Amino acid sequence: MKGPLVRATLEGRKTQTRRPVKPQPSDDIVDVEYDDIAELWLGNTKEDNDLGFCSSWTARCPLGRTGDRIWVRETWDWRDWQSMANRKVRIAYAADGAQVDTIAPCDWNPVVYNAARWHPSIHMPRWASRITLPLVSVRVERVQDITDEDAEAEGVEPIEGSYREGFRAMWQDIYATWDANPWVWVAEWKEIEVSRWELVA
């Protein structure tokens, strides 16, 4: 997650996230629903619905299911590694400059990561993540179906008073697929959990 969105999450302004469905359902899919028994998302064509056929498209959401707790990756660094004996390490977060002291797992080797430089979010280990999101809902929709209210919940800044336009600009910057109107996974949370490590002043 990028810095501005991490800050929006910590401030409670970001309570939704969207990711493109991969691979995309075929163009003839008209509706998508969740099957609790199969634990799959099912996409149906008009013919499937009219004739009672099995769903033409199935998928599992990589973000999880309602009730799951997902962790946030963000740009980070480690500092002040003490020793292999006590494994105490300081983690710094680029989004807001926060630093916390925690204990690294036994299998973590600080030599793999250069200290005093920021590491991309994709390289953040699970134990170093400070933010957990308990999901209250997961759904599938077209990206252009987003409302202004939901766009505000994405934590974006409005453009000319429109949060939807702010979200469109962000989506286009990251994925460049707004005009194609892809299907997207939508995950929503109400509250966040922040690890209560020792905060460094």
NUPA-399543 format. One record per residue (C-alpha): residue number from 1; residue in one letter; chain; x, y, z. Coordinates in steps of 0.1 Angstrom, whole numbers, padded with zeros to 4 digits. Example, Ala and Ser with C-alpha at 12.3 -4.5 7.8 and 13.67 -1.06 7.14 Angstrom:
BEGIN
<node i="1" aa="a" ch="A" px="0123" py="-0045" pz="0078"/>
<node i="2" aa="s" ch="A" px="0137" py="-0011" pz="0071"/>
END
This chain:
BEGIN
<node i="1" aa="m" ch="A" px="0000" py="0000" pz="0000"/>
<node i="2" aa="k" ch="A" px="0014" py="0034" pz="-0009"/>
<node i="3" aa="g" ch="A" px="0022" py="0060" pz="0017"/>
<node i="4" aa="p" ch="A" px="-0008" py="0083" pz="0013"/>
<node i="5" aa="l" ch="A" px="-0032" py="0053" pz="0015"/>
<node i="6" aa="v" ch="A" px="-0014" py="0040" pz="0046"/>
<node i="7" aa="r" ch="A" px="-0020" py="0073" pz="0063"/>
<node i="8" aa="a" ch="A" px="-0056" py="0074" pz="0051"/>
<node i="9" aa="t" ch="A" px="-0060" py="0039" pz="0066"/>
<node i="10" aa="l" ch="A" px="-0045" py="0049" pz="0099"/>
<node i="11" aa="e" ch="A" px="-0067" py="0080" pz="0101"/>
<node i="12" aa="g" ch="A" px="-0098" py="0060" pz="0093"/>
<node i="13" aa="r" ch="A" px="-0104" py="0076" pz="0060"/>
<node i="14" aa="k" ch="A" px="-0097" py="0045" pz="0039"/>
<node i="15" aa="t" ch="A" px="-0120" py="0016" pz="0046"/>
<node i="16" aa="q" ch="A" px="-0122" py="0000" pz="0012"/>
<node i="17" aa="t" ch="A" px="-0097" py="-0014" pz="-0014"/>
<node i="18" aa="r" ch="A" px="-0101" py="-0026" pz="-0050"/>
<node i="19" aa="r" ch="A" px="-0080" py="-0049" pz="-0070"/>
<node i="20" aa="p" ch="A" px="-0085" py="-0061" pz="-0106"/>
<node i="21" aa="v" ch="A" px="-0099" py="-0097" pz="-0110"/>
<node i="22" aa="k" ch="A" px="-0073" py="-0119" pz="-0127"/>
<node i="23" aa="p" ch="A" px="-0081" py="-0134" pz="-0151"/>
<node i="24" aa="q" ch="A" px="-0110" py="-0112" pz="-0161"/>
<node i="25" aa="p" ch="A" px="-0144" py="-0130" pz="-0166"/>
<node i="26" aa="s" ch="A" px="-0155" py="-0132" pz="-0203"/>
<node i="27" aa="d" ch="A" px="-0175" py="-0103" pz="-0217"/>
<node i="28" aa="d" ch="A" px="-0207" py="-0122" pz="-0216"/>
<node i="29" aa="i" ch="A" px="-0208" py="-0125" pz="-0178"/>
<node i="30" aa="v" ch="A" px="-0238" py="-0106" pz="-0166"/>
<node i="31" aa="d" ch="A" px="-0237" py="-0112" pz="-0128"/>
<node i="32" aa="v" ch="A" px="-0214" py="-0126" pz="-0101"/>
<node i="33" aa="e" ch="A" px="-0224" py="-0142" pz="-0068"/>
<node i="34" aa="y" ch="A" px="-0208" py="-0160" pz="-0039"/>
<node i="35" aa="d" ch="A" px="-0214" py="-0197" pz="-0033"/>
<node i="36" aa="d" ch="A" px="-0210" py="-0204" pz="0005"/>
<node i="37" aa="i" ch="A" px="-0208" py="-0241" pz="0000"/>
<node i="38" aa="a" ch="A" px="-0182" py="-0241" pz="-0028"/>
<node i="39" aa="e" ch="A" px="-0165" py="-0211" pz="-0013"/>
<node i="40" aa="l" ch="A" px="-0162" py="-0197" pz="-0048"/>
<node i="41" aa="w" ch="A" px="-0174" py="-0167" pz="-0067"/>
<node i="42" aa="l" ch="A" px="-0195" py="-0177" pz="-0096"/>
<node i="43" aa="g" ch="A" px="-0201" py="-0157" pz="-0128"/>
<node i="44" aa="n" ch="A" px="-0231" py="-0164" pz="-0150"/>
<node i="45" aa="t" ch="A" px="-0239" py="-0155" pz="-0185"/>
<node i="46" aa="k" ch="A" px="-0275" py="-0147" pz="-0196"/>
<node i="47" aa="e" ch="A" px="-0277" py="-0182" pz="-0211"/>
<node i="48" aa="d" ch="A" px="-0265" py="-0198" pz="-0178"/>
<node i="49" aa="n" ch="A" px="-0294" py="-0180" pz="-0160"/>
<node i="50" aa="d" ch="A" px="-0320" py="-0187" pz="-0186"/>
<node i="51" aa="l" ch="A" px="-0313" py="-0224" pz="-0191"/>
<node i="52" aa="g" ch="A" px="-0300" py="-0232" pz="-0156"/>
<node i="53" aa="f" ch="A" px="-0265" py="-0241" pz="-0167"/>
<node i="54" aa="c" ch="A" px="-0236" py="-0242" pz="-0144"/>
<node i="55" aa="s" ch="A" px="-0217" py="-0210" pz="-0139"/>
<node i="56" aa="s" ch="A" px="-0193" py="-0201" pz="-0168"/>
<node i="57" aa="w" ch="A" px="-0167" py="-0185" pz="-0145"/>
<node i="58" aa="t" ch="A" px="-0155" py="-0193" pz="-0110"/>
<node i="59" aa="a" ch="A" px="-0128" py="-0177" pz="-0088"/>
<node i="60" aa="r" ch="A" px="-0115" py="-0173" pz="-0053"/>
<node i="61" aa="c" ch="A" px="-0109" py="-0138" pz="-0041"/>
<node i="62" aa="p" ch="A" px="-0071" py="-0133" pz="-0033"/>
<node i="63" aa="l" ch="A" px="-0080" py="-0107" pz="-0007"/>
<node i="64" aa="g" ch="A" px="-0099" py="-0132" pz="0014"/>
<node i="65" aa="r" ch="A" px="-0135" py="-0136" pz="0026"/>
<node i="66" aa="t" ch="A" px="-0158" py="-0118" pz="0049"/>
<node i="67" aa="g" ch="A" px="-0144" py="-0124" pz="0084"/>
<node i="68" aa="d" ch="A" px="-0108" py="-0128" pz="0073"/>
<node i="69" aa="r" ch="A" px="-0081" py="-0106" pz="0087"/>
<node i="70" aa="i" ch="A" px="-0056" py="-0093" pz="0060"/>
<node i="71" aa="w" ch="A" px="-0023" py="-0076" pz="0067"/>
<node i="72" aa="v" ch="A" px="-0010" py="-0045" pz="0051"/>
<node i="73" aa="r" ch="A" px="0023" py="-0042" pz="0033"/>
<node i="74" aa="e" ch="A" px="0040" py="-0008" pz="0033"/>
<node i="75" aa="t" ch="A" px="0074" py="0007" pz="0026"/>
<node i="76" aa="w" ch="A" px="0096" py="-0001" pz="0056"/>
<node i="77" aa="d" ch="A" px="0132" py="-0003" pz="0070"/>
<node i="78" aa="w" ch="A" px="0149" py="-0020" pz="0100"/>
<node i="79" aa="r" ch="A" px="0173" py="-0003" pz="0124"/>
<node i="80" aa="d" ch="A" px="0191" py="-0009" pz="0156"/>
<node i="81" aa="w" ch="A" px="0194" py="-0047" pz="0153"/>
<node i="82" aa="q" ch="A" px="0207" py="-0057" pz="0187"/>
<node i="83" aa="s" ch="A" px="0219" py="-0093" pz="0186"/>
<node i="84" aa="m" ch="A" px="0210" py="-0128" pz="0175"/>
<node i="85" aa="a" ch="A" px="0204" py="-0136" pz="0211"/>
<node i="86" aa="n" ch="A" px="0175" py="-0113" pz="0219"/>
<node i="87" aa="r" ch="A" px="0165" py="-0105" pz="0183"/>
<node i="88" aa="k" ch="A" px="0152" py="-0071" pz="0192"/>
<node i="89" aa="v" ch="A" px="0149" py="-0049" pz="0161"/>
<node i="90" aa="r" ch="A" px="0135" py="-0014" pz="0153"/>
<node i="91" aa="i" ch="A" px="0111" py="-0011" pz="0124"/>
<node i="92" aa="a" ch="A" px="0105" py="0022" pz="0107"/>
<node i="93" aa="y" ch="A" px="0076" py="0031" pz="0084"/>
<node i="94" aa="a" ch="A" px="0080" py="0055" pz="0055"/>
<node i="95" aa="a" ch="A" px="0043" py="0065" pz="0054"/>
<node i="96" aa="d" ch="A" px="0044" py="0085" pz="0086"/>
<node i="97" aa="g" ch="A" px="0079" py="0081" pz="0100"/>
<node i="98" aa="a" ch="A" px="0067" py="0059" pz="0129"/>
<node i="99" aa="q" ch="A" px="0093" py="0036" pz="0145"/>
<node i="100" aa="v" ch="A" px="0086" py="0007" pz="0168"/>
<node i="101" aa="d" ch="A" px="0107" py="-0019" pz="0186"/>
<node i="102" aa="t" ch="A" px="0097" py="-0055" pz="0182"/>
<node i="103" aa="i" ch="A" px="0112" py="-0090" pz="0182"/>
<node i="104" aa="a" ch="A" px="0122" py="-0106" pz="0149"/>
<node i="105" aa="p" ch="A" px="0115" py="-0143" pz="0143"/>
<node i="106" aa="c" ch="A" px="0143" py="-0168" pz="0147"/>
<node i="107" aa="d" ch="A" px="0145" py="-0174" pz="0109"/>
<node i="108" aa="w" ch="A" px="0149" py="-0138" pz="0100"/>
<node i="109" aa="n" ch="A" px="0183" py="-0127" pz="0089"/>
<node i="110" aa="p" ch="A" px="0190" py="-0089" pz="0088"/>
<node i="111" aa="v" ch="A" px="0219" py="-0094" pz="0064"/>
<node i="112" aa="v" ch="A" px="0193" py="-0100" pz="0036"/>
<node i="113" aa="y" ch="A" px="0180" py="-0064" pz="0040"/>
<node i="114" aa="n" ch="A" px="0203" py="-0034" pz="0039"/>
<node i="115" aa="a" ch="A" px="0197" py="-0012" pz="0069"/>
<node i="116" aa="a" ch="A" px="0191" py="0026" pz="0067"/>
<node i="117" aa="r" ch="A" px="0173" py="0024" pz="0033"/>
<node i="118" aa="w" ch="A" px="0136" py="0020" pz="0025"/>
<node i="119" aa="h" ch="A" px="0125" py="-0013" pz="0013"/>
<node i="120" aa="p" ch="A" px="0094" py="-0017" pz="-0011"/>
<node i="121" aa="s" ch="A" px="0062" py="-0029" pz="0004"/>
<node i="122" aa="i" ch="A" px="0063" py="-0061" pz="-0016"/>
<node i="123" aa="h" ch="A" px="0094" py="-0071" pz="0005"/>
<node i="124" aa="m" ch="A" px="0078" py="-0065" pz="0039"/>
<node i="125" aa="p" ch="A" px="0077" py="-0097" pz="0060"/>
<node i="126" aa="r" ch="A" px="0044" py="-0106" pz="0077"/>
<node i="127" aa="w" ch="A" px="0059" py="-0101" pz="0112"/>
<node i="128" aa="a" ch="A" px="0070" py="-0065" pz="0104"/>
<node i="129" aa="s" ch="A" px="0035" py="-0054" pz="0094"/>
<node i="130" aa="r" ch="A" px="0017" py="-0032" pz="0119"/>
<node i="131" aa="i" ch="A" px="-0018" py="-0029" pz="0103"/>
<node i="132" aa="t" ch="A" px="-0044" py="-0057" pz="0101"/>
<node i="133" aa="l" ch="A" px="-0077" py="-0052" pz="0084"/>
<node i="134" aa="p" ch="A" px="-0107" py="-0074" pz="0096"/>
<node i="135" aa="l" ch="A" px="-0129" py="-0077" pz="0065"/>
<node i="136" aa="v" ch="A" px="-0166" py="-0070" pz="0070"/>
<node i="137" aa="s" ch="A" px="-0175" py="-0076" pz="0033"/>
<node i="138" aa="v" ch="A" px="-0161" py="-0088" pz="0000"/>
<node i="139" aa="r" ch="A" px="-0178" py="-0084" pz="-0033"/>
<node i="140" aa="v" ch="A" px="-0172" py="-0082" pz="-0071"/>
<node i="141" aa="e" ch="A" px="-0183" py="-0053" pz="-0093"/>
<node i="142" aa="r" ch="A" px="-0172" py="-0032" pz="-0123"/>
<node i="143" aa="v" ch="A" px="-0147" py="-0006" pz="-0114"/>
<node i="144" aa="q" ch="A" px="-0168" py="0022" pz="-0130"/>
<node i="145" aa="d" ch="A" px="-0197" py="0012" pz="-0107"/>
<node i="146" aa="i" ch="A" px="-0180" py="0029" pz="-0078"/>
<node i="147" aa="t" ch="A" px="-0201" py="0056" pz="-0061"/>
<node i="148" aa="d" ch="A" px="-0187" py="0089" pz="-0049"/>
<node i="149" aa="e" ch="A" px="-0193" py="0076" pz="-0013"/>
<node i="150" aa="d" ch="A" px="-0173" py="0045" pz="-0020"/>
<node i="151" aa="a" ch="A" px="-0146" py="0065" pz="-0037"/>
<node i="152" aa="e" ch="A" px="-0142" py="0086" pz="-0006"/>
<node i="153" aa="a" ch="A" px="-0139" py="0054" pz="0014"/>
<node i="154" aa="e" ch="A" px="-0109" py="0045" pz="-0008"/>
<node i="155" aa="g" ch="A" px="-0090" py="0073" pz="0009"/>
<node i="156" aa="v" ch="A" px="-0084" py="0094" pz="-0022"/>
<node i="157" aa="e" ch="A" px="-0083" py="0131" pz="-0024"/>
<node i="158" aa="p" ch="A" px="-0112" py="0146" pz="-0044"/>
<node i="159" aa="i" ch="A" px="-0107" py="0163" pz="-0078"/>
<node i="160" aa="e" ch="A" px="-0129" py="0193" pz="-0084"/>
<node i="161" aa="g" ch="A" px="-0151" py="0182" pz="-0055"/>
<node i="162" aa="s" ch="A" px="-0155" py="0146" pz="-0068"/>
<node i="163" aa="y" ch="A" px="-0140" py="0117" pz="-0049"/>
<node i="164" aa="r" ch="A" px="-0150" py="0094" pz="-0078"/>
<node i="165" aa="e" ch="A" px="-0129" py="0115" pz="-0101"/>
<node i="166" aa="g" ch="A" px="-0100" py="0113" pz="-0076"/>
<node i="167" aa="f" ch="A" px="-0103" py="0075" pz="-0075"/>
<node i="168" aa="r" ch="A" px="-0105" py="0073" pz="-0113"/>
<node i="169" aa="a" ch="A" px="-0072" py="0093" pz="-0116"/>
<node i="170" aa="m" ch="A" px="-0055" py="0070" pz="-0090"/>
<node i="171" aa="w" ch="A" px="-0068" py="0038" pz="-0107"/>
<node i="172" aa="q" ch="A" px="-0057" py="0050" pz="-0141"/>
<node i="173" aa="d" ch="A" px="-0022" py="0059" pz="-0127"/>
<node i="174" aa="i" ch="A" px="-0018" py="0024" pz="-0112"/>
<node i="175" aa="y" ch="A" px="-0036" py="0001" pz="-0137"/>
<node i="176" aa="a" ch="A" px="-0044" py="0023" pz="-0168"/>
<node i="177" aa="t" ch="A" px="-0076" py="0003" pz="-0173"/>
<node i="178" aa="w" ch="A" px="-0104" py="0026" pz="-0163"/>
<node i="179" aa="d" ch="A" px="-0119" py="0029" pz="-0198"/>
<node i="180" aa="a" ch="A" px="-0119" py="-0009" pz="-0201"/>
<node i="181" aa="n" ch="A" px="-0141" py="-0010" pz="-0170"/>
<node i="182" aa="p" ch="A" px="-0127" py="-0043" pz="-0156"/>
<node i="183" aa="w" ch="A" px="-0143" py="-0064" pz="-0129"/>
<node i="184" aa="v" ch="A" px="-0127" py="-0058" pz="-0095"/>
<node i="185" aa="w" ch="A" px="-0126" py="-0073" pz="-0061"/>
<node i="186" aa="v" ch="A" px="-0139" py="-0050" pz="-0034"/>
<node i="187" aa="a" ch="A" px="-0128" py="-0056" pz="0002"/>
<node i="188" aa="e" ch="A" px="-0142" py="-0034" pz="0031"/>
<node i="189" aa="w" ch="A" px="-0134" py="-0030" pz="0067"/>
<node i="190" aa="k" ch="A" px="-0147" py="-0008" pz="0095"/>
<node i="191" aa="e" ch="A" px="-0119" py="-0007" pz="0121"/>
<node i="192" aa="i" ch="A" px="-0083" py="-0015" pz="0119"/>
<node i="193" aa="e" ch="A" px="-0059" py="-0033" pz="0142"/>
<node i="194" aa="v" ch="A" px="-0025" py="-0017" pz="0148"/>
<node i="195" aa="s" ch="A" px="0002" py="-0038" pz="0165"/>
<node i="196" aa="r" ch="A" px="0008" py="-0025" pz="0200"/>
<node i="197" aa="w" ch="A" px="0046" py="-0027" pz="0199"/>
<node i="198" aa="e" ch="A" px="0069" py="-0004" pz="0218"/>
<node i="199" aa="l" ch="A" px="0065" py="0030" pz="0201"/>
<node i="200" aa="v" ch="A" px="0098" py="0049" pz="0198"/>
<node i="201" aa="a" ch="A" px="0094" py="0086" pz="0205"/>
END
